[in-house]
Amino acid sequence: MMICPKCKSTMELLTYEGVEVDRCIGCKGLWIDGGEMEALRIRKAATHIDIGEPSSATEVRERDKFACPRCSGGMVRMVDLNQSHIWYEKCSSCGGLFYDAGEFRDLSENTIWDFFKDLFTPERK
């Protein structure tokens, strides 16, 4: 059983078309193992697995130092190159990814609204 790296709640195992994803029952963040990202990036998959609202994780988003829930490696803060308002974390050891609630769903589509989000999102430090 995996524990959420941000809020320390239990994570539930989901399967979408044969790909396993862990979703936090507390903050609704998502853990995606390294190499499984592209299989899930389609809008239908993202809508199915990312059910959290971005505002539900506001206080959790602020935590920037935590260990990988899979291998205890260090997590590196990342910014999506195509949508700079999307901030996520990547394990420097196993390559797993953690997305806060709503981020993965947002990543699966690129709209005019995303353009404005990118303009007004502060630089990630």
N, CA, C and O atoms as a GROMACS GRO file, in nm:
protein
  500
    1MET      N    1   0.084  -0.118   0.000
    1MET     CA    2   0.000   0.000   0.000
    1MET      C    3   0.088   0.124   0.000
    1MET      O    4   0.180   0.137   0.081
    2MET      N    5   0.059   0.215  -0.091
    2MET     CA    6   0.139   0.336  -0.103
    2MET      C    7   0.076   0.449  -0.020
    2MET      O    8  -0.046   0.458  -0.007
    3ILE      N    9   0.164   0.533   0.034
    3ILE     CA   10   0.121   0.650   0.112
    3ILE      C   11   0.152   0.775   0.029
    3ILE      O   12   0.260   0.786  -0.029
    4CYS      N   13   0.058   0.867   0.026
    4CYS     CA   14   0.074   0.991  -0.051
    4CYS      C   15   0.197   1.067   0.000
    4CYS      O   16   0.210   1.089   0.121
    5PRO      N   17   0.286   1.108  -0.090
    5PRO     CA   18   0.405   1.180  -0.046
    5PRO      C   19   0.376   1.320   0.006
    5PRO      O   20   0.458   1.377   0.078
    6LYS      N   21   0.262   1.377  -0.029
    6LYS     CA   22   0.231   1.514   0.013
    6LYS      C   23   0.144   1.522   0.137
    6LYS      O   24   0.179   1.594   0.230
    7CYS      N   25   0.032   1.449   0.140
    7CYS     CA   26  -0.060   1.463   0.255
    7CYS      C   27  -0.058   1.344   0.349
    7CYS      O   28  -0.123   1.346   0.454
    8LYS      N   29   0.016   1.240   0.312
    8LYS     CA   30   0.035   1.120   0.395
    8LYS      C   31  -0.090   1.033   0.409
    8LYS      O   32  -0.097   0.951   0.500
    9SER      N   33  -0.189   1.051   0.322
    9SER     CA   34  -0.307   0.964   0.321
    9SER      C   35  -0.275   0.839   0.241
    9SER      O   36  -0.175   0.833   0.170
   10THR      N   37  -0.359   0.740   0.252
   10THR     CA   38  -0.346   0.617   0.175
   10THR      C   39  -0.379   0.646   0.028
   10THR      O   40  -0.463   0.729  -0.003
   11MET      N   41  -0.310   0.575  -0.060
   11MET     CA   42  -0.337   0.588  -0.202
   11MET      C   43  -0.406   0.461  -0.250
   11MET      O   44  -0.367   0.350  -0.214
   12GLU      N   45  -0.510   0.479  -0.333
   12GLU     CA   46  -0.583   0.366  -0.388
   12GLU      C   47  -0.528   0.333  -0.526
   12GLU      O   48  -0.490   0.422  -0.602
   13LEU      N   49  -0.525   0.204  -0.556
   13LEU     CA   50  -0.475   0.159  -0.685
   13LEU      C   51  -0.588   0.157  -0.786
   13LEU      O   52  -0.693   0.098  -0.762
   14LEU      N   53  -0.567   0.223  -0.900
   14LEU     CA   54  -0.663   0.226  -1.010
   14LEU      C   55  -0.599   0.161  -1.130
   14LEU      O   56  -0.476   0.162  -1.145
   15THR      N   57  -0.680   0.104  -1.215
   15THR     CA   58  -0.630   0.049  -1.340
   15THR      C   59  -0.711   0.108  -1.454
   15THR      O   60  -0.834   0.102  -1.454
   16TYR      N   61  -0.641   0.165  -1.550
   16TYR     CA   62  -0.706   0.219  -1.669
   16TYR      C   63  -0.644   0.154  -1.790
   16TYR      O   64  -0.527   0.175  -1.821
   17GLU      N   65  -0.723   0.073  -1.860
   17GLU     CA   66  -0.678   0.001  -1.979
   17GLU      C   67  -0.544  -0.067  -1.957
   17GLU      O   68  -0.454  -0.058  -2.040
   18GLY      N   69  -0.531  -0.135  -1.844
   18GLY     CA   70  -0.413  -0.214  -1.813
   18GLY      C   71  -0.299  -0.138  -1.747
   18GLY      O   72  -0.198  -0.199  -1.710
   19VAL      N   73  -0.312  -0.007  -1.732
   19VAL     CA   74  -0.207   0.074  -1.670
   19VAL      C   75  -0.250   0.108  -1.528
   19VAL      O   76  -0.360   0.159  -1.506
   20GLU      N   77  -0.162   0.081  -1.432
   20GLU     CA   78  -0.194   0.108  -1.292
   20GLU      C   79  -0.148   0.248  -1.251
   20GLU      O   80  -0.039   0.293  -1.286
   21VAL      N   81  -0.234   0.315  -1.175
   21VAL     CA   82  -0.209   0.449  -1.124
   21VAL      C   83  -0.252   0.449  -0.978
   21VAL      O   84  -0.348   0.382  -0.941
   22ASP      N   85  -0.180   0.523  -0.895
   22ASP     CA   86  -0.217   0.537  -0.755
   22ASP      C   87  -0.276   0.676  -0.736
   22ASP      O   88  -0.217   0.776  -0.777
   23ARG      N   89  -0.395   0.682  -0.671
   23ARG     CA   90  -0.461   0.810  -0.644
   23ARG      C   91  -0.482   0.823  -0.494
   23ARG      O   92  -0.532   0.732  -0.428
   24CYS      N   93  -0.445   0.938  -0.440
   24CYS     CA   94  -0.458   0.965  -0.298
   24CYS      C   95  -0.606   0.979  -0.261
   24CYS      O   96  -0.681   1.049  -0.330
   25ILE      N   97  -0.647   0.914  -0.153
   25ILE     CA   98  -0.787   0.927  -0.111
   25ILE      C   99  -0.810   1.058  -0.037
   25ILE      O  100  -0.924   1.098  -0.015
   26GLY      N  101  -0.702   1.127   0.002
   26GLY     CA  102  -0.713   1.256   0.071
   26GLY      C  103  -0.710   1.373  -0.026
   26GLY      O  104  -0.814   1.434  -0.052
   27CYS      N  105  -0.593   1.405  -0.078
   27CYS     CA  106  -0.576   1.523  -0.164
   27CYS      C  107  -0.607   1.496  -0.310
   27CYS      O  108  -0.613   1.590  -0.390
   28LYS      N  109  -0.628   1.370  -0.348
   28LYS     CA  110  -0.660   1.327  -0.486
   28LYS      C  111  -0.544   1.340  -0.583
   28LYS      O  112  -0.564   1.336  -0.704
   29GLY      N  113  -0.422   1.357  -0.529
   29GLY     CA  114  -0.304   1.360  -0.615
   29GLY      C  115  -0.283   1.225  -0.682
   29GLY      O  116  -0.336   1.124  -0.636
   30LEU      N  117  -0.207   1.223  -0.791
   30LEU     CA  118  -0.184   1.101  -0.868
   30LEU      C  119  -0.036   1.065  -0.873
   30LEU      O  120   0.049   1.152  -0.889
   31TRP      N  121  -0.008   0.937  -0.858
   31TRP     CA  122   0.126   0.883  -0.878
   31TRP      C  123   0.124   0.797  -1.002
   31TRP      O  124   0.043   0.705  -1.013
   32ILE      N  125   0.212   0.828  -1.096
   32ILE     CA  126   0.224   0.752  -1.220
   32ILE      C  127   0.366   0.701  -1.229
   32ILE      O  128   0.462   0.779  -1.226
   33ASP      N  129   0.381   0.570  -1.240
   33ASP     CA  130   0.515   0.511  -1.248
   33ASP      C  131   0.586   0.556  -1.375
   33ASP      O  132   0.522   0.586  -1.476
   34GLY      N  133   0.718   0.561  -1.368
   34GLY     CA  134   0.799   0.601  -1.483
   34GLY      C  135   0.766   0.517  -1.605
   34GLY      O  136   0.752   0.395  -1.595
   35GLY      N  137   0.754   0.580  -1.719
   35GLY     CA  138   0.728   0.510  -1.844
   35GLY      C  139   0.580   0.490  -1.877
   35GLY      O  140   0.548   0.446  -1.987
   36GLU      N  141   0.490   0.522  -1.784
   36GLU     CA  142   0.347   0.500  -1.809
   36GLU      C  143   0.273   0.629  -1.847
   36GLU      O  144   0.154   0.625  -1.874
   37MET      N  145   0.343   0.739  -1.848
   37MET     CA  146   0.281   0.868  -1.872
   37MET      C  147   0.210   0.876  -2.007
   37MET      O  148   0.094   0.916  -2.012
   38GLU      N  149   0.276   0.840  -2.113
   38GLU     CA  150   0.219   0.856  -2.246
   38GLU      C  151   0.094   0.771  -2.268
   38GLU      O  152   0.004   0.811  -2.342
   39ALA      N  153   0.087   0.655  -2.206
   39ALA     CA  154  -0.032   0.571  -2.219
   39ALA      C  155  -0.154   0.634  -2.154
   39ALA      O  156  -0.267   0.599  -2.188
   40LEU      N  157  -0.133   0.726  -2.061
   40LEU     CA  158  -0.243   0.786  -1.986
   40LEU      C  159  -0.273   0.931  -2.024
   40LEU      O  160  -0.372   0.987  -1.978
   41ARG      N  161  -0.191   0.991  -2.105
   41ARG     CA  162  -0.204   1.135  -2.130
   41ARG      C  163  -0.326   1.174  -2.213
   41ARG      O  164  -0.358   1.292  -2.222
   42ILE      N  165  -0.394   1.079  -2.273
   42ILE     CA  166  -0.513   1.111  -2.351
   42ILE      C  167  -0.623   1.164  -2.260
   42ILE      O  168  -0.630   1.127  -2.142
   43ARG      N  169  -0.706   1.250  -2.313
   43ARG     CA  170  -0.810   1.317  -2.233
   43ARG      C  171  -0.903   1.219  -2.163
   43ARG      O  172  -0.938   1.239  -2.046
   44LYS      N  173  -0.944   1.114  -2.231
   44LYS     CA  174  -1.036   1.017  -2.172
   44LYS      C  175  -0.975   0.953  -2.047
   44LYS      O  176  -1.044   0.938  -1.946
   45ALA      N  177  -0.849   0.916  -2.052
   45ALA     CA  178  -0.782   0.855  -1.936
   45ALA      C  179  -0.769   0.957  -1.824
   45ALA      O  180  -0.797   0.926  -1.708
   46ALA      N  181  -0.726   1.077  -1.858
   46ALA     CA  182  -0.705   1.180  -1.756
   46ALA      C  183  -0.834   1.215  -1.683
   46ALA      O  184  -0.834   1.233  -1.561
   47THR      N  185  -0.945   1.223  -1.756
   47THR     CA  186  -1.073   1.254  -1.695
   47THR      C  187  -1.119   1.140  -1.603
   47THR      O  188  -1.183   1.164  -1.501
   48HIS      N  189  -1.087   1.019  -1.640
   48HIS     CA  190  -1.125   0.902  -1.561
   48HIS      C  191  -1.046   0.892  -1.429
   48HIS      O  192  -1.104   0.860  -1.325
   49ILE      N  193  -0.917   0.918  -1.434
   49ILE     CA  194  -0.835   0.896  -1.314
   49ILE      C  195  -0.814   1.020  -1.228
   49ILE      O  196  -0.794   1.008  -1.107
   50ASP      N  197  -0.817   1.140  -1.288
   50ASP     CA  198  -0.793   1.263  -1.213
   50ASP      C  199  -0.927   1.329  -1.179
   50ASP      O  200  -0.977   1.412  -1.256
   51ILE      N  201  -0.982   1.292  -1.065
   51ILE     CA  202  -1.116   1.339  -1.028
   51ILE      C  203  -1.112   1.455  -0.928
   51ILE      O  204  -1.217   1.510  -0.894
   52GLY      N  205  -0.996   1.494  -0.883
   52GLY     CA  206  -0.982   1.600  -0.784
   52GLY      C  207  -0.991   1.738  -0.845
   52GLY      O  208  -0.966   1.757  -0.964
   53GLU      N  209  -1.026   1.834  -0.763
   53GLU     CA  210  -1.028   1.973  -0.805
   53GLU      C  211  -0.897   2.039  -0.763
   53GLU      O  212  -0.850   2.015  -0.652
   54PRO      N  213  -0.838   2.122  -0.848
   54PRO     CA  214  -0.711   2.186  -0.814
   54PRO      C  215  -0.713   2.261  -0.681
   54PRO      O  216  -0.614   2.258  -0.608
   55SER      N  217  -0.822   2.326  -0.648
   55SER     CA  218  -0.828   2.402  -0.524
   55SER      C  219  -0.826   2.314  -0.400
   55SER      O  220  -0.796   2.361  -0.291
   56SER      N  221  -0.859   2.184  -0.415
   56SER     CA  222  -0.863   2.094  -0.300
   56SER      C  223  -0.724   2.061  -0.248
   56SER      O  224  -0.710   2.006  -0.140
   57ALA      N  225  -0.622   2.095  -0.324
   57ALA     CA  226  -0.485   2.060  -0.285
   57ALA      C  227  -0.398   2.182  -0.258
   57ALA      O  228  -0.275   2.172  -0.257
   58THR      N  229  -0.459   2.297  -0.237
   58THR     CA  230  -0.382   2.421  -0.224
   58THR      C  231  -0.275   2.413  -0.116
   58THR      O  232  -0.159   2.444  -0.142
   59GLU      N  233  -0.312   2.371   0.004
   59GLU     CA  234  -0.213   2.365   0.112
   59GLU      C  235  -0.109   2.256   0.088
   59GLU      O  236   0.006   2.269   0.130
   60VAL      N  237  -0.149   2.149   0.020
   60VAL     CA  238  -0.057   2.039  -0.010
   60VAL      C  239   0.042   2.082  -0.118
   60VAL      O  240   0.158   2.042  -0.115
   61ARG      N  241  -0.002   2.163  -0.213
   61ARG     CA  242   0.082   2.211  -0.322
   61ARG      C  243   0.207   2.283  -0.272
   61ARG      O  244   0.312   2.279  -0.338
   62GLU      N  245   0.196   2.347  -0.159
   62GLU     CA  246   0.306   2.426  -0.106
   62GLU      C  247   0.423   2.341  -0.057
   62GLU      O  248   0.536   2.390  -0.049
   63ARG      N  249   0.398   2.215  -0.024
   63ARG     CA  250   0.507   2.129   0.021
   63ARG      C  251   0.599   2.101  -0.096
   63ARG      O  252   0.555   2.054  -0.200
   64ASP      N  253   0.726   2.128  -0.078
   64ASP     CA  254   0.818   2.107  -0.189
   64ASP      C  255   0.931   2.010  -0.157
   64ASP      O  256   1.012   1.979  -0.244
   65LYS      N  257   0.936   1.961  -0.036
   65LYS     CA  258   1.039   1.864   0.002
   65LYS      C  259   0.971   1.736   0.051
   65LYS      O  260   0.911   1.734   0.158
   66PHE      N  261   0.982   1.631  -0.028
   66PHE     CA  262   0.927   1.503   0.014
   66PHE      C  263   0.994   1.392  -0.065
   66PHE      O  264   1.054   1.415  -0.170
   67ALA      N  265   0.983   1.271  -0.013
   67ALA     CA  266   1.048   1.155  -0.075
   67ALA      C  267   0.952   1.081  -0.167
   67ALA      O  268   0.830   1.088  -0.151
   68CYS      N  269   1.008   1.011  -0.262
   68CYS     CA  270   0.930   0.929  -0.355
   68CYS      C  271   0.855   0.821  -0.277
   68CYS      O  272   0.914   0.753  -0.194
   69PRO      N  273   0.726   0.805  -0.302
   69PRO     CA  274   0.649   0.703  -0.231
   69PRO      C  275   0.682   0.561  -0.279
   69PRO      O  276   0.647   0.465  -0.210
   70ARG      N  277   0.747   0.548  -0.394
   70ARG     CA  278   0.778   0.416  -0.448
   70ARG      C  279   0.915   0.366  -0.401
   70ARG      O  280   0.929   0.251  -0.360
   71CYS      N  281   1.018   0.454  -0.408
   71CYS     CA  282   1.154   0.408  -0.380
   71CYS      C  283   1.228   0.493  -0.276
   71CYS      O  284   1.344   0.466  -0.245
   72SER      N  285   1.162   0.594  -0.222
   72SER     CA  286   1.219   0.688  -0.124
   72SER      C  287   1.327   0.779  -0.181
   72SER      O  288   1.399   0.845  -0.106
   73GLY      N  289   1.339   0.782  -0.313
   73GLY     CA  290   1.436   0.871  -0.377
   73GLY      C  291   1.393   1.017  -0.367
   73GLY      O  292   1.284   1.047  -0.318
   74GLY      N  293   1.478   1.105  -0.411
   74GLY     CA  294   1.448   1.248  -0.407
   74GLY      C  295   1.354   1.289  -0.519
   74GLY      O  296   1.367   1.242  -0.633
   75MET      N  297   1.261   1.376  -0.488
   75MET     CA  298   1.167   1.426  -0.587
   75MET      C  299   1.216   1.563  -0.637
   75MET      O  300   1.256   1.648  -0.559
   76VAL      N  301   1.212   1.580  -0.768
   76VAL     CA  302   1.256   1.703  -0.833
   76VAL      C  303   1.132   1.779  -0.881
   76VAL      O  304   1.043   1.721  -0.943
   77ARG      N  305   1.129   1.907  -0.853
   77ARG     CA  306   1.017   1.991  -0.897
   77ARG      C  307   1.031   2.020  -1.046
   77ARG      O  308   1.138   2.058  -1.093
   78MET      N  309   0.922   2.000  -1.120
   78MET     CA  310   0.924   2.015  -1.265
   78MET      C  311   0.815   2.111  -1.310
   78MET      O  312   0.717   2.134  -1.239
   79VAL      N  313   0.833   2.166  -1.430
   79VAL     CA  314   0.733   2.248  -1.495
   79VAL      C  315   0.712   2.190  -1.635
   79VAL      O  316   0.809   2.163  -1.706
   80ASP      N  317   0.587   2.169  -1.674
   80ASP     CA  318   0.559   2.117  -1.807
   80ASP      C  319   0.606   2.218  -1.911
   80ASP      O  320   0.578   2.338  -1.898
   81LEU      N  321   0.677   2.172  -2.013
   81LEU     CA  322   0.732   2.262  -2.114
   81LEU      C  323   0.625   2.327  -2.202
   81LEU      O  324   0.643   2.440  -2.247
   82ASN      N  325   0.516   2.257  -2.225
   82ASN     CA  326   0.410   2.311  -2.311
   82ASN      C  327   0.305   2.392  -2.236
   82ASN      O  328   0.239   2.478  -2.294
   83GLN      N  329   0.291   2.366  -2.107
   83GLN     CA  330   0.194   2.437  -2.025
   83GLN      C  331   0.262   2.474  -1.893
   83GLN      O  332   0.256   2.398  -1.795
   84SER      N  333   0.327   2.588  -1.891
   84SER     CA  334   0.412   2.624  -1.776
   84SER      C  335   0.336   2.649  -1.646
   84SER      O  336   0.399   2.667  -1.542
   85HIS      N  337   0.205   2.651  -1.649
   85HIS     CA  338   0.127   2.664  -1.525
   85HIS      C  339   0.111   2.530  -1.453
   85HIS      O  340   0.062   2.524  -1.340
   86ILE      N  341   0.153   2.421  -1.519
   86ILE     CA  342   0.142   2.288  -1.458
   86ILE      C  343   0.275   2.252  -1.395
   86ILE      O  344   0.377   2.236  -1.462
   87TRP      N  345   0.271   2.239  -1.263
   87TRP     CA  346   0.389   2.204  -1.184
   87TRP      C  347   0.368   2.064  -1.128
   87TRP      O  348   0.262   2.034  -1.073
   88TYR      N  349   0.467   1.980  -1.141
   88TYR     CA  350   0.458   1.844  -1.089
   88TYR      C  351   0.593   1.803  -1.033
   88TYR      O  352   0.689   1.879  -1.040
   89GLU      N  353   0.601   1.683  -0.978
   89GLU     CA  354   0.726   1.634  -0.920
   89GLU      C  355   0.764   1.502  -0.987
   89GLU      O  356   0.678   1.422  -1.023
   90LYS      N  357   0.895   1.482  -1.003
   90LYS     CA  358   0.947   1.360  -1.066
   90LYS      C  359   1.055   1.302  -0.978
   90LYS      O  360   1.142   1.374  -0.928
   91CYS      N  361   1.051   1.170  -0.958
   91CYS     CA  362   1.154   1.102  -0.878
   91CYS      C  363   1.283   1.094  -0.959
   91CYS      O  364   1.283   1.050  -1.074
   92SER      N  365   1.392   1.138  -0.898
   92SER     CA  366   1.521   1.135  -0.966
   92SER      C  367   1.578   0.994  -0.975
   92SER      O  368   1.673   0.971  -1.050
   93SER      N  369   1.521   0.899  -0.900
   93SER     CA  370   1.570   0.761  -0.903
   93SER      C  371   1.488   0.671  -0.996
   93SER      O  372   1.542   0.613  -1.090
   94CYS      N  373   1.357   0.660  -0.970
   94CYS     CA  374   1.274   0.565  -1.046
   94CYS      C  375   1.197   0.630  -1.161
   94CYS      O  376   1.139   0.559  -1.243
   95GLY      N  377   1.194   0.764  -1.167
   95GLY     CA  378   1.126   0.832  -1.276
   95GLY      C  379   0.976   0.847  -1.259
   95GLY      O  380   0.908   0.894  -1.350
   96GLY      N  381   0.922   0.806  -1.143
   96GLY     CA  382   0.780   0.821  -1.118
   96GLY      C  383   0.740   0.968  -1.111
   96GLY      O  384   0.823   1.054  -1.083
   97LEU      N  385   0.612   0.994  -1.137
   97LEU     CA  386   0.561   1.131  -1.142
   97LEU      C  387   0.447   1.150  -1.043
   97LEU      O  388   0.364   1.060  -1.026
   98PHE      N  389   0.443   1.266  -0.976
   98PHE     CA  390   0.332   1.300  -0.888
   98PHE      C  391   0.268   1.428  -0.937
   98PHE      O  392   0.334   1.531  -0.952
   99TYR      N  393   0.136   1.420  -0.960
   99TYR     CA  394   0.058   1.536  -1.002
   99TYR      C  395  -0.044   1.568  -0.894
   99TYR      O  396  -0.113   1.479  -0.844
  100ASP      N  397  -0.053   1.695  -0.856
  100ASP     CA  398  -0.156   1.738  -0.763
  100ASP      C  399  -0.292   1.725  -0.832
  100ASP      O  400  -0.299   1.717  -0.955
  101ALA      N  401  -0.398   1.724  -0.753
  101ALA     CA  402  -0.534   1.712  -0.806
  101ALA      C  403  -0.558   1.813  -0.918
  101ALA      O  404  -0.528   1.932  -0.903
  102GLY      N  405  -0.613   1.766  -1.028
  102GLY     CA  406  -0.648   1.851  -1.140
  102GLY      C  407  -0.538   1.877  -1.241
  102GLY      O  408  -0.566   1.913  -1.355
  103GLU      N  409  -0.413   1.858  -1.202
  103GLU     CA  410  -0.301   1.889  -1.293
  103GLU      C  411  -0.295   1.793  -1.412
  103GLU      O  412  -0.270   1.836  -1.525
  104PHE      N  413  -0.316   1.666  -1.387
  104PHE     CA  414  -0.304   1.569  -1.495
  104PHE      C  415  -0.418   1.586  -1.595
  104PHE      O  416  -0.397   1.574  -1.716
  105ARG      N  417  -0.537   1.614  -1.546
  105ARG     CA  418  -0.651   1.640  -1.634
  105ARG      C  419  -0.624   1.765  -1.719
  105ARG      O  420  -0.651   1.766  -1.839
  106ASP      N  421  -0.570   1.869  -1.656
  106ASP     CA  422  -0.536   1.992  -1.727
  106ASP      C  423  -0.430   1.965  -1.833
  106ASP      O  424  -0.435   2.022  -1.942
  107LEU      N  425  -0.335   1.880  -1.802
  107LEU     CA  426  -0.227   1.847  -1.894
  107LEU      C  427  -0.278   1.778  -2.021
  107LEU      O  428  -0.217   1.791  -2.127
  108SER      N  429  -0.388   1.706  -2.010
  108SER     CA  430  -0.439   1.628  -2.124
  108SER      C  431  -0.505   1.712  -2.232
  108SER      O  432  -0.535   1.662  -2.340
  109GLU      N  433  -0.527   1.840  -2.205
  109GLU     CA  434  -0.584   1.928  -2.306
  109GLU      C  435  -0.512   2.062  -2.303
  109GLU      O  436  -0.459   2.103  -2.200
  110ASN      N  437  -0.511   2.128  -2.415
  110ASN     CA  438  -0.446   2.257  -2.424
  110ASN      C  439  -0.545   2.353  -2.488
  110ASN      O  440  -0.572   2.346  -2.608
  111THR      N  441  -0.600   2.443  -2.407
  111THR     CA  442  -0.704   2.535  -2.453
  111THR      C  443  -0.654   2.679  -2.447
  111THR      O  444  -0.543   2.706  -2.401
  112ILE      N  445  -0.736   2.768  -2.495
  112ILE     CA  446  -0.702   2.911  -2.487
  112ILE      C  447  -0.691   2.955  -2.342
  112ILE      O  448  -0.612   3.044  -2.310
  113TRP      N  449  -0.769   2.894  -2.253
  113TRP     CA  450  -0.762   2.925  -2.110
  113TRP      C  451  -0.624   2.890  -2.055
  113TRP      O  452  -0.572   2.961  -1.969
  114ASP      N  453  -0.563   2.782  -2.104
  114ASP     CA  454  -0.428   2.744  -2.060
  114ASP      C  455  -0.326   2.851  -2.097
  114ASP      O  456  -0.231   2.875  -2.022
  115PHE      N  457  -0.346   2.915  -2.212
  115PHE     CA  458  -0.257   3.024  -2.253
  115PHE      C  459  -0.257   3.134  -2.147
  115PHE      O  460  -0.151   3.184  -2.110
  116PHE      N  461  -0.376   3.171  -2.098
  116PHE     CA  462  -0.385   3.277  -1.997
  116PHE      C  463  -0.332   3.231  -1.862
  116PHE      O  464  -0.272   3.310  -1.789
  117LYS      N  465  -0.352   3.104  -1.829
  117LYS     CA  466  -0.296   3.050  -1.704
  117LYS      C  467  -0.143   3.061  -1.707
  117LYS      O  468  -0.080   3.098  -1.609
  118ASP      N  469  -0.086   3.028  -1.823
  118ASP     CA  470   0.060   3.036  -1.838
  118ASP      C  471   0.110   3.179  -1.819
  118ASP      O  472   0.215   3.200  -1.758
  119LEU      N  473   0.036   3.275  -1.870
  119LEU     CA  474   0.076   3.416  -1.857
  119LEU      C  475   0.079   3.463  -1.712
  119LEU      O  476   0.165   3.543  -1.676
  120PHE      N  477  -0.014   3.415  -1.631
  120PHE     CA  478  -0.027   3.467  -1.495
  120PHE      C  479   0.026   3.376  -1.385
  120PHE      O  480   0.016   3.410  -1.267
  121THR      N  481   0.081   3.262  -1.421
  121THR     CA  482   0.140   3.174  -1.321
  121THR      C  483   0.281   3.220  -1.290
  121THR      O  484   0.362   3.238  -1.382
  122PRO      N  485   0.313   3.238  -1.163
  122PRO     CA  486   0.449   3.281  -1.128
  122PRO      C  487   0.550   3.172  -1.162
  122PRO      O  488   0.516   3.054  -1.173
  123GLU      N  489   0.673   3.212  -1.178
  123GLU     CA  490   0.781   3.118  -1.207
  123GLU      C  491   0.799   3.023  -1.089
  123GLU      O  492   0.796   3.066  -0.974
  124ARG      N  493   0.818   2.896  -1.117
  124ARG     CA  494   0.839   2.798  -1.010
  124ARG      C  495   0.982   2.804  -0.965
  124ARG      O  496   1.075   2.806  -1.047
  125LYS      N  497   1.001   2.808  -0.834
  125LYS     CA  498   1.136   2.818  -0.777
  125LYS      C  499   1.180   2.688  -0.719
  125LYS      O  500   1.291   2.678  -0.667
   0.00000   0.00000   0.00000
